[in-house]
């Protein structure tokens, strides 16, 4: 994965997180500054949460995270 990132001129890094407020604040700050750009595999609306969980459990995510959105799609 790192070689593929380098070929595209980007830096690839893993974050190992815990449910910790200070770590989440730090990640939020990096995201707000544009220094952290998460890779999103797929977004599911809230009413399709179970479908999103099945997508993850079946190993269908290729790269990135699955997001469940509470914001309506047309917003």
Backbone torsions as a table, in degrees:
resi	resn	phi	psi	omega
1	UNK	NA	-40.4	-179.2
2	UNK	-62.6	-40.5	178.4
3	UNK	-64.0	-39.1	178.1
4	UNK	-64.8	-38.4	178.0
5	UNK	-65.4	-46.1	180.0
6	UNK	-60.3	-38.0	179.3
7	UNK	-63.0	-25.7	179.1
8	UNK	-97.2	2.8	177.7
9	UNK	74.6	27.2	178.1
10	UNK	-123.2	162.4	178.3
11	UNK	-100.7	137.1	-178.6
12	UNK	-117.0	129.9	-176.7
13	UNK	-147.8	140.4	175.5
14	UNK	-91.3	146.8	171.8
15	UNK	-121.4	127.2	173.5
16	UNK	-102.8	114.8	-171.7
17	UNK	-113.1	155.9	170.2
18	UNK	-122.3	163.5	176.4
19	UNK	-74.0	80.9	-173.4
20	UNK	-133.0	123.4	-176.3
21	UNK	-57.8	-40.7	-178.1
22	UNK	-67.8	-37.8	177.5
23	UNK	-66.5	-41.0	179.3
24	UNK	-65.7	-38.3	176.0
25	UNK	-62.7	-42.1	179.5
26	UNK	-63.5	-43.9	177.3
27	UNK	-62.7	-41.7	178.6
28	UNK	-60.3	-40.9	178.6
29	UNK	-64.1	-44.9	178.1
30	UNK	-61.4	-40.6	178.6
31	UNK	-65.4	-46.1	-179.4
32	UNK	-60.6	-33.8	179.8
33	UNK	-82.0	-4.1	-179.1
34	UNK	79.7	10.3	-179.1
35	UNK	-86.0	-15.7	-179.5
36	UNK	-124.8	119.8	179.0
37	UNK	-125.9	96.1	-177.9
38	UNK	-66.3	148.9	177.0
39	UNK	-91.6	123.3	-179.2
40	UNK	-106.6	122.8	178.4
41	UNK	-77.2	-47.6	-176.1
42	UNK	-160.7	148.7	177.6
43	UNK	-116.2	129.0	177.1
44	UNK	-114.0	135.5	173.4
45	UNK	-66.8	155.8	-175.1
46	UNK	-52.5	-39.4	-177.2
47	UNK	-71.9	-3.1	175.8
48	UNK	-118.5	28.8	-179.1
49	UNK	-56.3	-43.8	-178.6
50	UNK	-62.3	-36.4	176.2
51	UNK	-64.7	-39.8	177.2
52	UNK	-63.7	-43.1	177.5
53	UNK	-62.8	-41.5	178.0
54	UNK	-62.5	-39.3	178.4
55	UNK	-57.1	-44.1	179.5
56	UNK	-70.4	-48.1	-176.1
57	UNK	-62.5	-31.1	-179.5
58	UNK	-82.6	0.7	178.5
59	UNK	71.1	27.9	-176.2
60	UNK	-86.4	-6.6	177.0
61	UNK	-77.1	129.0	-178.8
62	UNK	-90.1	-42.4	178.1
63	UNK	-160.3	138.5	176.1
64	UNK	98.3	-173.1	-174.0
65	UNK	-105.4	154.2	171.6
66	UNK	-99.3	130.2	-176.2
67	UNK	-113.6	136.7	170.8
68	UNK	-105.9	120.2	-174.5
69	UNK	-103.1	135.5	174.5
70	UNK	-98.2	-1.3	178.7
71	UNK	-90.3	130.0	179.1
72	UNK	-56.7	144.6	-175.5
73	UNK	-60.6	-29.0	-177.1
74	UNK	-87.0	8.3	178.9
75	UNK	-85.3	NA	NA
